[in-house]
Amino acid sequence: MERPFLEKTDLHFSSNPAEALEQMMDKYGSLVLKTAFFYVKDPYLSEDICQEVFIRAFKNWNQFRGASSVKTWLIRIAINLCKDKIGIKAATAERPTSPFLLQINGYGHVEEEVLQRIKQSEILKHVLELPAHYQEVMYLYYYLDFSTAEISTAIEAPEGTVRGRLHRARQMLKEQLEKEGLANERSDS
């Protein structure tokens, strides 16, 4: 039995939970791991949460109705698990110093990858100085390429709220980068 609705960006997942699990892990495993690390800032706890996300997805696969994309569904599970494990305030208490755990990319030149990660870590440092609810929408929008509708589903907030938070977070980030003289530098690159 095929799912009644899956977003165009999703693969055609099997109705067999074991096969679907393998497909989900292949396609979204690194996104789930990066998301868990973003919230908990602990690589070992992130791996545990990632495993738990896929265990829950496996157990609940037959109840998934396709009201959202599989990606959004998995990230929602990950966010809920992260918040359950450490609480929303603790989720932003420490700042990760390594963007490498947040950026698990495909293949490419080592030098290009390192330069890209350095640029991203500079911006990420400033994003992580924003209040938690702004960090969350910036991460989902820019690092996971979620649409505002997907973010709305993932964080269980109205889409207008998501757009407002993105707008305010961009303003705050721009002000911070301008204060440090990085805004013009970024637009030239």
PyMOL commands that place a pseudoatom at each C-alpha (Angstrom):
pseudoatom trace, name=CA, resn=MET, resi=1, chain=A, elem=C, hetatm=0, pos=[0.000, 0.000, 0.000]
pseudoatom trace, name=CA, resn=GLU, resi=2, chain=A, elem=C, hetatm=0, pos=[1.541, 3.308, -1.097]
pseudoatom trace, name=CA, resn=ARG, resi=3, chain=A, elem=C, hetatm=0, pos=[1.268, 6.504, 0.908]
pseudoatom trace, name=CA, resn=PRO, resi=4, chain=A, elem=C, hetatm=0, pos=[-1.649, 8.705, -0.234]
pseudoatom trace, name=CA, resn=PHE, resi=5, chain=A, elem=C, hetatm=0, pos=[0.515, 11.849, -0.327]
pseudoatom trace, name=CA, resn=LEU, resi=6, chain=A, elem=C, hetatm=0, pos=[4.213, 12.543, -0.264]
pseudoatom trace, name=CA, resn=GLU, resi=7, chain=A, elem=C, hetatm=0, pos=[5.830, 15.815, -1.256]
pseudoatom trace, name=CA, resn=LYS, resi=8, chain=A, elem=C, hetatm=0, pos=[7.532, 15.990, -4.629]
pseudoatom trace, name=CA, resn=THR, resi=9, chain=A, elem=C, hetatm=0, pos=[10.905, 16.220, -2.912]
pseudoatom trace, name=CA, resn=ASP, resi=10, chain=A, elem=C, hetatm=0, pos=[10.386, 12.877, -1.159]
pseudoatom trace, name=CA, resn=LEU, resi=11, chain=A, elem=C, hetatm=0, pos=[11.304, 9.535, -2.598]
pseudoatom trace, name=CA, resn=HIS, resi=12, chain=A, elem=C, hetatm=0, pos=[8.555, 7.029, -3.053]
pseudoatom trace, name=CA, resn=PHE, resi=13, chain=A, elem=C, hetatm=0, pos=[8.902, 5.286, 0.264]
pseudoatom trace, name=CA, resn=SER, resi=14, chain=A, elem=C, hetatm=0, pos=[7.983, 1.671, 0.682]
pseudoatom trace, name=CA, resn=SER, resi=15, chain=A, elem=C, hetatm=0, pos=[4.888, 0.730, 2.664]
pseudoatom trace, name=CA, resn=ASN, resi=16, chain=A, elem=C, hetatm=0, pos=[7.083, -1.908, 4.335]
pseudoatom trace, name=CA, resn=PRO, resi=17, chain=A, elem=C, hetatm=0, pos=[8.409, -0.239, 7.537]
pseudoatom trace, name=CA, resn=ALA, resi=18, chain=A, elem=C, hetatm=0, pos=[11.816, -1.953, 7.327]
pseudoatom trace, name=CA, resn=GLU, resi=19, chain=A, elem=C, hetatm=0, pos=[12.378, -0.858, 3.725]
pseudoatom trace, name=CA, resn=ALA, resi=20, chain=A, elem=C, hetatm=0, pos=[11.037, 2.629, 4.436]
pseudoatom trace, name=CA, resn=LEU, resi=21, chain=A, elem=C, hetatm=0, pos=[13.368, 2.907, 7.427]
pseudoatom trace, name=CA, resn=GLU, resi=22, chain=A, elem=C, hetatm=0, pos=[16.395, 2.156, 5.261]
pseudoatom trace, name=CA, resn=GLN, resi=23, chain=A, elem=C, hetatm=0, pos=[15.235, 4.711, 2.678]
pseudoatom trace, name=CA, resn=MET, resi=24, chain=A, elem=C, hetatm=0, pos=[14.643, 7.369, 5.346]
pseudoatom trace, name=CA, resn=MET, resi=25, chain=A, elem=C, hetatm=0, pos=[18.013, 6.766, 6.984]
pseudoatom trace, name=CA, resn=ASP, resi=26, chain=A, elem=C, hetatm=0, pos=[19.817, 6.992, 3.636]
pseudoatom trace, name=CA, resn=LYS, resi=27, chain=A, elem=C, hetatm=0, pos=[18.066, 10.171, 2.581]
pseudoatom trace, name=CA, resn=TYR, resi=28, chain=A, elem=C, hetatm=0, pos=[17.632, 12.035, 5.893]
pseudoatom trace, name=CA, resn=GLY, resi=29, chain=A, elem=C, hetatm=0, pos=[20.055, 10.490, 8.390]
pseudoatom trace, name=CA, resn=SER, resi=30, chain=A, elem=C, hetatm=0, pos=[22.595, 13.321, 8.241]
pseudoatom trace, name=CA, resn=LEU, resi=31, chain=A, elem=C, hetatm=0, pos=[19.855, 15.989, 8.500]
pseudoatom trace, name=CA, resn=VAL, resi=32, chain=A, elem=C, hetatm=0, pos=[18.411, 14.337, 11.594]
pseudoatom trace, name=CA, resn=LEU, resi=33, chain=A, elem=C, hetatm=0, pos=[21.877, 14.062, 13.150]
pseudoatom trace, name=CA, resn=LYS, resi=34, chain=A, elem=C, hetatm=0, pos=[22.713, 17.710, 12.371]
pseudoatom trace, name=CA, resn=THR, resi=35, chain=A, elem=C, hetatm=0, pos=[19.394, 18.827, 13.804]
pseudoatom trace, name=CA, resn=ALA, resi=36, chain=A, elem=C, hetatm=0, pos=[19.927, 16.847, 17.002]
pseudoatom trace, name=CA, resn=PHE, resi=37, chain=A, elem=C, hetatm=0, pos=[23.415, 18.334, 17.378]
pseudoatom trace, name=CA, resn=PHE, resi=38, chain=A, elem=C, hetatm=0, pos=[22.066, 21.843, 16.794]
pseudoatom trace, name=CA, resn=TYR, resi=39, chain=A, elem=C, hetatm=0, pos=[19.731, 21.431, 19.749]
pseudoatom trace, name=CA, resn=VAL, resi=40, chain=A, elem=C, hetatm=0, pos=[21.781, 19.386, 22.218]
pseudoatom trace, name=CA, resn=LYS, resi=41, chain=A, elem=C, hetatm=0, pos=[25.358, 20.385, 21.305]
pseudoatom trace, name=CA, resn=ASP, resi=42, chain=A, elem=C, hetatm=0, pos=[26.629, 16.937, 22.278]
pseudoatom trace, name=CA, resn=PRO, resi=43, chain=A, elem=C, hetatm=0, pos=[27.772, 14.537, 19.547]
pseudoatom trace, name=CA, resn=TYR, resi=44, chain=A, elem=C, hetatm=0, pos=[27.050, 11.381, 21.554]
pseudoatom trace, name=CA, resn=LEU, resi=45, chain=A, elem=C, hetatm=0, pos=[23.619, 12.476, 22.699]
pseudoatom trace, name=CA, resn=SER, resi=46, chain=A, elem=C, hetatm=0, pos=[22.927, 13.582, 19.107]
pseudoatom trace, name=CA, resn=GLU, resi=47, chain=A, elem=C, hetatm=0, pos=[23.667, 10.074, 17.848]
pseudoatom trace, name=CA, resn=ASP, resi=48, chain=A, elem=C, hetatm=0, pos=[21.378, 8.569, 20.506]
pseudoatom trace, name=CA, resn=ILE, resi=49, chain=A, elem=C, hetatm=0, pos=[18.586, 10.951, 19.549]
pseudoatom trace, name=CA, resn=CYS, resi=50, chain=A, elem=C, hetatm=0, pos=[19.103, 10.205, 15.861]
pseudoatom trace, name=CA, resn=GLN, resi=51, chain=A, elem=C, hetatm=0, pos=[18.727, 6.485, 16.540]
pseudoatom trace, name=CA, resn=GLU, resi=52, chain=A, elem=C, hetatm=0, pos=[15.598, 7.122, 18.603]
pseudoatom trace, name=CA, resn=VAL, resi=53, chain=A, elem=C, hetatm=0, pos=[14.084, 9.226, 15.795]
pseudoatom trace, name=CA, resn=PHE, resi=54, chain=A, elem=C, hetatm=0, pos=[14.404, 6.349, 13.362]
pseudoatom trace, name=CA, resn=ILE, resi=55, chain=A, elem=C, hetatm=0, pos=[13.146, 3.812, 15.897]
pseudoatom trace, name=CA, resn=ARG, resi=56, chain=A, elem=C, hetatm=0, pos=[10.029, 5.950, 16.394]
pseudoatom trace, name=CA, resn=ALA, resi=57, chain=A, elem=C, hetatm=0, pos=[9.627, 6.437, 12.657]
pseudoatom trace, name=CA, resn=PHE, resi=58, chain=A, elem=C, hetatm=0, pos=[9.867, 2.672, 12.148]
pseudoatom trace, name=CA, resn=LYS, resi=59, chain=A, elem=C, hetatm=0, pos=[7.307, 1.955, 14.863]
pseudoatom trace, name=CA, resn=ASN, resi=60, chain=A, elem=C, hetatm=0, pos=[4.898, 4.609, 13.566]
pseudoatom trace, name=CA, resn=TRP, resi=61, chain=A, elem=C, hetatm=0, pos=[5.426, 4.253, 9.813]
pseudoatom trace, name=CA, resn=ASN, resi=62, chain=A, elem=C, hetatm=0, pos=[2.026, 2.683, 9.216]
pseudoatom trace, name=CA, resn=GLN, resi=63, chain=A, elem=C, hetatm=0, pos=[0.352, 5.637, 10.976]
pseudoatom trace, name=CA, resn=PHE, resi=64, chain=A, elem=C, hetatm=0, pos=[2.167, 8.236, 8.845]
pseudoatom trace, name=CA, resn=ARG, resi=65, chain=A, elem=C, hetatm=0, pos=[-0.494, 9.717, 6.562]
pseudoatom trace, name=CA, resn=GLY, resi=66, chain=A, elem=C, hetatm=0, pos=[1.609, 12.126, 4.529]
pseudoatom trace, name=CA, resn=ALA, resi=67, chain=A, elem=C, hetatm=0, pos=[0.098, 15.346, 5.900]
pseudoatom trace, name=CA, resn=SER, resi=68, chain=A, elem=C, hetatm=0, pos=[3.666, 16.689, 5.815]
pseudoatom trace, name=CA, resn=SER, resi=69, chain=A, elem=C, hetatm=0, pos=[6.773, 15.505, 4.017]
pseudoatom trace, name=CA, resn=VAL, resi=70, chain=A, elem=C, hetatm=0, pos=[8.732, 12.616, 5.490]
pseudoatom trace, name=CA, resn=LYS, resi=71, chain=A, elem=C, hetatm=0, pos=[11.633, 15.026, 6.042]
pseudoatom trace, name=CA, resn=THR, resi=72, chain=A, elem=C, hetatm=0, pos=[9.459, 17.420, 8.048]
pseudoatom trace, name=CA, resn=TRP, resi=73, chain=A, elem=C, hetatm=0, pos=[7.970, 14.526, 10.022]
pseudoatom trace, name=CA, resn=LEU, resi=74, chain=A, elem=C, hetatm=0, pos=[11.422, 13.193, 10.968]
pseudoatom trace, name=CA, resn=ILE, resi=75, chain=A, elem=C, hetatm=0, pos=[12.741, 16.635, 11.920]
pseudoatom trace, name=CA, resn=ARG, resi=76, chain=A, elem=C, hetatm=0, pos=[9.623, 17.240, 14.059]
pseudoatom trace, name=CA, resn=ILE, resi=77, chain=A, elem=C, hetatm=0, pos=[10.322, 13.957, 15.883]
pseudoatom trace, name=CA, resn=ALA, resi=78, chain=A, elem=C, hetatm=0, pos=[13.969, 14.999, 16.331]
pseudoatom trace, name=CA, resn=ILE, resi=79, chain=A, elem=C, hetatm=0, pos=[13.051, 18.442, 17.695]
pseudoatom trace, name=CA, resn=ASN, resi=80, chain=A, elem=C, hetatm=0, pos=[10.577, 16.929, 20.157]
pseudoatom trace, name=CA, resn=LEU, resi=81, chain=A, elem=C, hetatm=0, pos=[13.115, 14.366, 21.348]
pseudoatom trace, name=CA, resn=CYS, resi=82, chain=A, elem=C, hetatm=0, pos=[15.796, 17.030, 21.768]
pseudoatom trace, name=CA, resn=LYS, resi=83, chain=A, elem=C, hetatm=0, pos=[13.492, 19.250, 23.785]
pseudoatom trace, name=CA, resn=ASP, resi=84, chain=A, elem=C, hetatm=0, pos=[12.410, 16.263, 25.881]
pseudoatom trace, name=CA, resn=LYS, resi=85, chain=A, elem=C, hetatm=0, pos=[16.020, 15.252, 26.577]
pseudoatom trace, name=CA, resn=ILE, resi=86, chain=A, elem=C, hetatm=0, pos=[17.401, 18.585, 27.657]
pseudoatom trace, name=CA, resn=GLY, resi=87, chain=A, elem=C, hetatm=0, pos=[14.611, 21.132, 27.860]
pseudoatom trace, name=CA, resn=ILE, resi=88, chain=A, elem=C, hetatm=0, pos=[14.311, 24.202, 25.663]
pseudoatom trace, name=CA, resn=LYS, resi=89, chain=A, elem=C, hetatm=0, pos=[16.432, 26.476, 27.894]
pseudoatom trace, name=CA, resn=ALA, resi=90, chain=A, elem=C, hetatm=0, pos=[19.307, 24.009, 28.128]
pseudoatom trace, name=CA, resn=ALA, resi=91, chain=A, elem=C, hetatm=0, pos=[19.187, 23.537, 24.353]
pseudoatom trace, name=CA, resn=THR, resi=92, chain=A, elem=C, hetatm=0, pos=[20.831, 26.917, 23.843]
pseudoatom trace, name=CA, resn=ALA, resi=93, chain=A, elem=C, hetatm=0, pos=[22.976, 27.154, 26.980]
pseudoatom trace, name=CA, resn=GLU, resi=94, chain=A, elem=C, hetatm=0, pos=[26.199, 26.034, 25.300]
pseudoatom trace, name=CA, resn=ARG, resi=95, chain=A, elem=C, hetatm=0, pos=[27.445, 27.120, 21.914]
pseudoatom trace, name=CA, resn=PRO, resi=96, chain=A, elem=C, hetatm=0, pos=[28.982, 24.553, 19.578]
pseudoatom trace, name=CA, resn=THR, resi=97, chain=A, elem=C, hetatm=0, pos=[32.448, 25.492, 18.474]
pseudoatom trace, name=CA, resn=SER, resi=98, chain=A, elem=C, hetatm=0, pos=[32.628, 23.002, 15.650]
pseudoatom trace, name=CA, resn=PRO, resi=99, chain=A, elem=C, hetatm=0, pos=[30.599, 23.667, 12.517]
pseudoatom trace, name=CA, resn=PHE, resi=100, chain=A, elem=C, hetatm=0, pos=[31.874, 20.336, 11.188]
pseudoatom trace, name=CA, resn=LEU, resi=101, chain=A, elem=C, hetatm=0, pos=[29.176, 18.465, 13.086]
pseudoatom trace, name=CA, resn=LEU, resi=102, chain=A, elem=C, hetatm=0, pos=[26.549, 20.776, 11.604]
pseudoatom trace, name=CA, resn=GLN, resi=103, chain=A, elem=C, hetatm=0, pos=[27.901, 20.554, 8.068]
pseudoatom trace, name=CA, resn=ILE, resi=104, chain=A, elem=C, hetatm=0, pos=[28.060, 16.981, 6.896]
pseudoatom trace, name=CA, resn=ASN, resi=105, chain=A, elem=C, hetatm=0, pos=[28.175, 17.597, 3.153]
pseudoatom trace, name=CA, resn=GLY, resi=106, chain=A, elem=C, hetatm=0, pos=[28.672, 15.472, 0.093]
pseudoatom trace, name=CA, resn=TYR, resi=107, chain=A, elem=C, hetatm=0, pos=[31.947, 15.070, -1.704]
pseudoatom trace, name=CA, resn=GLY, resi=108, chain=A, elem=C, hetatm=0, pos=[34.135, 17.902, -2.948]
pseudoatom trace, name=CA, resn=HIS, resi=109, chain=A, elem=C, hetatm=0, pos=[37.559, 19.414, -2.837]
pseudoatom trace, name=CA, resn=VAL, resi=110, chain=A, elem=C, hetatm=0, pos=[38.990, 19.455, 0.661]
pseudoatom trace, name=CA, resn=GLU, resi=111, chain=A, elem=C, hetatm=0, pos=[40.234, 23.049, 0.406]
pseudoatom trace, name=CA, resn=GLU, resi=112, chain=A, elem=C, hetatm=0, pos=[36.866, 24.322, -0.853]
pseudoatom trace, name=CA, resn=GLU, resi=113, chain=A, elem=C, hetatm=0, pos=[35.042, 22.422, 1.862]
pseudoatom trace, name=CA, resn=VAL, resi=114, chain=A, elem=C, hetatm=0, pos=[37.291, 23.850, 4.596]
pseudoatom trace, name=CA, resn=LEU, resi=115, chain=A, elem=C, hetatm=0, pos=[36.885, 27.424, 3.296]
pseudoatom trace, name=CA, resn=GLN, resi=116, chain=A, elem=C, hetatm=0, pos=[33.120, 26.966, 3.083]
pseudoatom trace, name=CA, resn=ARG, resi=117, chain=A, elem=C, hetatm=0, pos=[32.992, 25.638, 6.636]
pseudoatom trace, name=CA, resn=ILE, resi=118, chain=A, elem=C, hetatm=0, pos=[35.047, 28.561, 7.942]
pseudoatom trace, name=CA, resn=LYS, resi=119, chain=A, elem=C, hetatm=0, pos=[32.641, 31.048, 6.305]
pseudoatom trace, name=CA, resn=GLN, resi=120, chain=A, elem=C, hetatm=0, pos=[29.647, 29.178, 7.657]
pseudoatom trace, name=CA, resn=SER, resi=121, chain=A, elem=C, hetatm=0, pos=[31.136, 28.935, 11.140]
pseudoatom trace, name=CA, resn=GLU, resi=122, chain=A, elem=C, hetatm=0, pos=[31.598, 32.722, 11.272]
pseudoatom trace, name=CA, resn=ILE, resi=123, chain=A, elem=C, hetatm=0, pos=[27.932, 33.290, 10.394]
pseudoatom trace, name=CA, resn=LEU, resi=124, chain=A, elem=C, hetatm=0, pos=[26.833, 30.385, 12.580]
pseudoatom trace, name=CA, resn=LYS, resi=125, chain=A, elem=C, hetatm=0, pos=[28.629, 31.953, 15.539]
pseudoatom trace, name=CA, resn=HIS, resi=126, chain=A, elem=C, hetatm=0, pos=[26.453, 35.038, 15.144]
pseudoatom trace, name=CA, resn=VAL, resi=127, chain=A, elem=C, hetatm=0, pos=[23.280, 33.024, 14.559]
pseudoatom trace, name=CA, resn=LEU, resi=128, chain=A, elem=C, hetatm=0, pos=[23.920, 31.185, 17.828]
pseudoatom trace, name=CA, resn=GLU, resi=129, chain=A, elem=C, hetatm=0, pos=[24.032, 34.520, 19.651]
pseudoatom trace, name=CA, resn=LEU, resi=130, chain=A, elem=C, hetatm=0, pos=[20.384, 35.142, 18.730]
pseudoatom trace, name=CA, resn=PRO, resi=131, chain=A, elem=C, hetatm=0, pos=[17.560, 34.130, 21.090]
pseudoatom trace, name=CA, resn=ALA, resi=132, chain=A, elem=C, hetatm=0, pos=[16.587, 30.450, 20.839]
pseudoatom trace, name=CA, resn=HIS, resi=133, chain=A, elem=C, hetatm=0, pos=[13.390, 30.918, 18.818]
pseudoatom trace, name=CA, resn=TYR, resi=134, chain=A, elem=C, hetatm=0, pos=[15.316, 32.916, 16.190]
pseudoatom trace, name=CA, resn=GLN, resi=135, chain=A, elem=C, hetatm=0, pos=[18.162, 30.379, 16.099]
pseudoatom trace, name=CA, resn=GLU, resi=136, chain=A, elem=C, hetatm=0, pos=[15.665, 27.614, 15.469]
pseudoatom trace, name=CA, resn=VAL, resi=137, chain=A, elem=C, hetatm=0, pos=[13.996, 29.202, 12.431]
pseudoatom trace, name=CA, resn=MET, resi=138, chain=A, elem=C, hetatm=0, pos=[17.321, 30.344, 10.946]
pseudoatom trace, name=CA, resn=TYR, resi=139, chain=A, elem=C, hetatm=0, pos=[18.751, 26.842, 11.294]
pseudoatom trace, name=CA, resn=LEU, resi=140, chain=A, elem=C, hetatm=0, pos=[15.740, 25.150, 9.727]
pseudoatom trace, name=CA, resn=TYR, resi=141, chain=A, elem=C, hetatm=0, pos=[15.467, 27.695, 6.910]
pseudoatom trace, name=CA, resn=TYR, resi=142, chain=A, elem=C, hetatm=0, pos=[19.114, 28.189, 5.956]
pseudoatom trace, name=CA, resn=TYR, resi=143, chain=A, elem=C, hetatm=0, pos=[20.862, 25.006, 7.068]
pseudoatom trace, name=CA, resn=LEU, resi=144, chain=A, elem=C, hetatm=0, pos=[18.122, 22.451, 6.292]
pseudoatom trace, name=CA, resn=ASP, resi=145, chain=A, elem=C, hetatm=0, pos=[16.478, 24.397, 3.461]
pseudoatom trace, name=CA, resn=PHE, resi=146, chain=A, elem=C, hetatm=0, pos=[13.009, 24.089, 4.957]
pseudoatom trace, name=CA, resn=SER, resi=147, chain=A, elem=C, hetatm=0, pos=[10.232, 26.262, 3.557]
pseudoatom trace, name=CA, resn=THR, resi=148, chain=A, elem=C, hetatm=0, pos=[8.335, 28.467, 5.991]
pseudoatom trace, name=CA, resn=ALA, resi=149, chain=A, elem=C, hetatm=0, pos=[5.420, 26.011, 5.748]
pseudoatom trace, name=CA, resn=GLU, resi=150, chain=A, elem=C, hetatm=0, pos=[7.712, 23.102, 6.685]
pseudoatom trace, name=CA, resn=ILE, resi=151, chain=A, elem=C, hetatm=0, pos=[9.157, 25.095, 9.586]
pseudoatom trace, name=CA, resn=SER, resi=152, chain=A, elem=C, hetatm=0, pos=[5.641, 25.917, 10.739]
pseudoatom trace, name=CA, resn=THR, resi=153, chain=A, elem=C, hetatm=0, pos=[4.846, 22.195, 10.848]
pseudoatom trace, name=CA, resn=ALA, resi=154, chain=A, elem=C, hetatm=0, pos=[8.172, 21.252, 12.427]
pseudoatom trace, name=CA, resn=ILE, resi=155, chain=A, elem=C, hetatm=0, pos=[8.014, 23.760, 15.296]
pseudoatom trace, name=CA, resn=GLU, resi=156, chain=A, elem=C, hetatm=0, pos=[4.228, 23.783, 15.594]
pseudoatom trace, name=CA, resn=ALA, resi=157, chain=A, elem=C, hetatm=0, pos=[3.867, 27.545, 15.118]
pseudoatom trace, name=CA, resn=PRO, resi=158, chain=A, elem=C, hetatm=0, pos=[1.760, 29.527, 12.624]
pseudoatom trace, name=CA, resn=GLU, resi=159, chain=A, elem=C, hetatm=0, pos=[3.502, 30.231, 9.321]
pseudoatom trace, name=CA, resn=GLY, resi=160, chain=A, elem=C, hetatm=0, pos=[3.112, 33.986, 9.893]
pseudoatom trace, name=CA, resn=THR, resi=161, chain=A, elem=C, hetatm=0, pos=[5.013, 33.630, 13.159]
pseudoatom trace, name=CA, resn=VAL, resi=162, chain=A, elem=C, hetatm=0, pos=[7.775, 31.756, 11.330]
pseudoatom trace, name=CA, resn=ARG, resi=163, chain=A, elem=C, hetatm=0, pos=[8.051, 34.490, 8.692]
pseudoatom trace, name=CA, resn=GLY, resi=164, chain=A, elem=C, hetatm=0, pos=[8.105, 37.154, 11.412]
pseudoatom trace, name=CA, resn=ARG, resi=165, chain=A, elem=C, hetatm=0, pos=[10.842, 35.351, 13.323]
pseudoatom trace, name=CA, resn=LEU, resi=166, chain=A, elem=C, hetatm=0, pos=[12.899, 34.914, 10.150]
pseudoatom trace, name=CA, resn=HIS, resi=167, chain=A, elem=C, hetatm=0, pos=[12.538, 38.608, 9.333]
pseudoatom trace, name=CA, resn=ARG, resi=168, chain=A, elem=C, hetatm=0, pos=[13.522, 39.709, 12.839]
pseudoatom trace, name=CA, resn=ALA, resi=169, chain=A, elem=C, hetatm=0, pos=[16.391, 37.200, 13.006]
pseudoatom trace, name=CA, resn=ARG, resi=170, chain=A, elem=C, hetatm=0, pos=[17.764, 38.492, 9.691]
pseudoatom trace, name=CA, resn=GLN, resi=171, chain=A, elem=C, hetatm=0, pos=[17.559, 42.064, 10.968]
pseudoatom trace, name=CA, resn=MET, resi=172, chain=A, elem=C, hetatm=0, pos=[19.331, 41.175, 14.195]
pseudoatom trace, name=CA, resn=LEU, resi=173, chain=A, elem=C, hetatm=0, pos=[22.002, 39.203, 12.333]
pseudoatom trace, name=CA, resn=LYS, resi=174, chain=A, elem=C, hetatm=0, pos=[22.553, 42.036, 9.849]
pseudoatom trace, name=CA, resn=GLU, resi=175, chain=A, elem=C, hetatm=0, pos=[22.924, 44.557, 12.687]
pseudoatom trace, name=CA, resn=GLN, resi=176, chain=A, elem=C, hetatm=0, pos=[25.434, 42.315, 14.444]
pseudoatom trace, name=CA, resn=LEU, resi=177, chain=A, elem=C, hetatm=0, pos=[27.454, 41.718, 11.261]
pseudoatom trace, name=CA, resn=GLU, resi=178, chain=A, elem=C, hetatm=0, pos=[27.460, 45.434, 10.438]
pseudoatom trace, name=CA, resn=LYS, resi=179, chain=A, elem=C, hetatm=0, pos=[28.612, 46.227, 13.966]
pseudoatom trace, name=CA, resn=GLU, resi=180, chain=A, elem=C, hetatm=0, pos=[31.581, 43.907, 13.479]
pseudoatom trace, name=CA, resn=GLY, resi=181, chain=A, elem=C, hetatm=0, pos=[32.237, 45.118, 9.934]
pseudoatom trace, name=CA, resn=LEU, resi=182, chain=A, elem=C, hetatm=0, pos=[31.364, 41.738, 8.411]
pseudoatom trace, name=CA, resn=ALA, resi=183, chain=A, elem=C, hetatm=0, pos=[28.175, 42.621, 6.543]
pseudoatom trace, name=CA, resn=ASN, resi=184, chain=A, elem=C, hetatm=0, pos=[29.872, 44.397, 3.624]
pseudoatom trace, name=CA, resn=GLU, resi=185, chain=A, elem=C, hetatm=0, pos=[32.593, 41.770, 3.550]
pseudoatom trace, name=CA, resn=ARG, resi=186, chain=A, elem=C, hetatm=0, pos=[29.940, 39.003, 3.187]
pseudoatom trace, name=CA, resn=SER, resi=187, chain=A, elem=C, hetatm=0, pos=[28.096, 40.753, 0.372]
pseudoatom trace, name=CA, resn=ASP, resi=188, chain=A, elem=C, hetatm=0, pos=[31.358, 41.086, -1.633]
pseudoatom trace, name=CA, resn=SER, resi=189, chain=A, elem=C, hetatm=0, pos=[32.142, 37.358, -1.444]
for i in range(1, 189): cmd.bond("trace and resi %d" % i, "trace and resi %d" % (i + 1))
show_as sticks, trace
zoom trace
